[in-house]
């Protein structure tokens, strides 16, 4: 057997992803046909480090196909001989318009260099303003955050741009700006928030839920920050990479995009929204123990659960099903666990009691407020719609509020971003 | 033959049932032959959707191949200038039988009847597969999409009476026994804030929702494939299918296939890869992407088996600036598979069978050395770079 070592080189501001890109390795027969003797897709490291994914393979020709989180594909053919020296292959994908946008480009939020530079891009004379904030809960019960839906639906309905329910802090300072895109890198500590998740059963996050508010008059975007976030590999504080656009190539595009620089599952979070759920599943699956057994990062576990629930084939009970219920029971501040459990209950229902439980759980999710993930908005809306359209008046009232918010949700991003102000004029 | 159906094989008890809707003529939108509706949103008449719907029907009837779910029925509705403005009957000729059918218009009442009958045909077995294809105007926002039928705007007080509420329709289809349900939506464009938000009504759901819809049935696998290109240029290509449908047909013919089971099969994940590739290629021609209300359902469905897949291949020089100077040739086993003379600065695009191919670049008017390499071609696509060195 020969040894093949694979990695993907990308600047990523000096960081390294252990699961950076999902690769297919296709053996090529001497007759020039593809061989059925192939291995399952696997993840290779990506970034500016020096780590390789190492595998043994029979001598011969192979086609490497790396699918990047951005949707880009890198192909390369290699020939393995029967020498004892491993063959090291460094795939290249450095196509970011700036080094400081490399995470955004790698995750598909910013166009690759060529298209970025081709697009009409007269710099803007005005600059968006980004501030952090929290919900100013007008009610003392941390387990009843249903008012968030009512407040957000009202803001959408009335075209509000100032919100009594929002505590907004002074503007943040961008670390880079090229006249079109501002870049921010934030952590919980920088925002004065605890960086570790609270103990199990804690009803609410200390110091409230972290939000960002982007204002670019008259537009307003509300960004739910996935904090607290602990990286799975090193248990360090997660970095949030945020880009804010002053110039939009398409008026429908969001101004604010967010990606998490997590070495283990950063790519998986991007695959979640790129029509590559099976690739996200592979990465989450390999981090299953860290996600679900170690309980280090409830938000990352919720991300993994969205993908696992979405990609499950058939109704067979999986060992992670119990974990979805745990997410709901142990982290009341996280609406997404209840949404996921409700979705599973409806999908796999086999009795009226399953249906009743699904209804109760979805109502519980509604009471917990805005989900952290955009998929949660969609799943909650669809779940409530199923009951509402079947004549359930309470579900109808809840669905109406969720729907108002869902129409302003940016479904192209994994984390919840809601556009509250008027839309930008069409250029 | 049942109403709306242009192809049927009654001998097939478990198979694939399709409904295809193509709307190009909208009397109440700009350029239409009836009063312009208030909620026209700047939408115009389209030329490509009727062509696309016919082309997709042709492909299904002539080429669709799924041994475990053979084609059982195809229903077709089209609104085009012929049957909407000129008052004639639109025709469709079945490519397999040669039989000619009168096509009914894609009015919302017809669509409701056709979809209901299609759902009922597929309801006899969980092993059936359904295919829903819509091409025309659509308005999307956030989680929702309204698909506009011919009579959009006919009710001036509620334009969306002539529309399909796709999110609810998708939920309603949980009632259909068929466990595999594919939705192809060649329609998306963004809404103004006012149209959808000012209403609680987004169109007809076509099939009402039931909370215990799948009791006793396997979970539904229902991938949705959305067109993601913005603007009319993707839909107004005279006598040509839309950009998305063109990409869809190319993907079904090979780019979206994989051979992990030994033969070439088009399945959800690879089909999404192929469509994404074709859409990305359009960006290079100035198209822009529109946000799509992704459903998050990417469950694996094996849609089609391809006997001889065709793989899109891009050939260019390194550096790219020398591409226009190259004479390109492609050979397989000594036989030419195509060539392109100098003068074209864009990449050379061709479609090839899987396998080894030799790619050659020569430079007739420069001192660059000829470059060649043998590369393995397989779906979803290949990019070949030939060095231009002196």
Interface residues (C-beta under 8 A of the other chain):
Chain A: X26 X28 X32 X33 X34 X36 X38 X61 X63 X67 X71 X73 X75 X77 X115 X156 X157 X249 X250 X251 X252 X253 X273 X274 X275 X276 X277 X278 X306 X310 X311 X312 X313 X314 X315 X346 X347 X348 X349 X350 X351 X352 X355 X375 X377 X378 X379 X381 X382 X385 X386 X387 X389 X390 X400 X403 X404 X406 X407 X408 X409 X410 X411 X412 X422 X423
Chain B: X141 X142 X143 X144 X167 X168 X171 X190 X192 X193 X196 X197 X200 X205 X208 X209 X210 X211 X212 X214 X215 X216 X218 X219 X221 X230 X259 X260 X262 X269 X272 X273 X276 X277 X280 X283 X284 X288 X289 X290 X291 X292 X293 X294 X295 X296 X297 X298 X299 X300 X354 X355 X356 X375 X376 X378 X380 X381 X382 X383
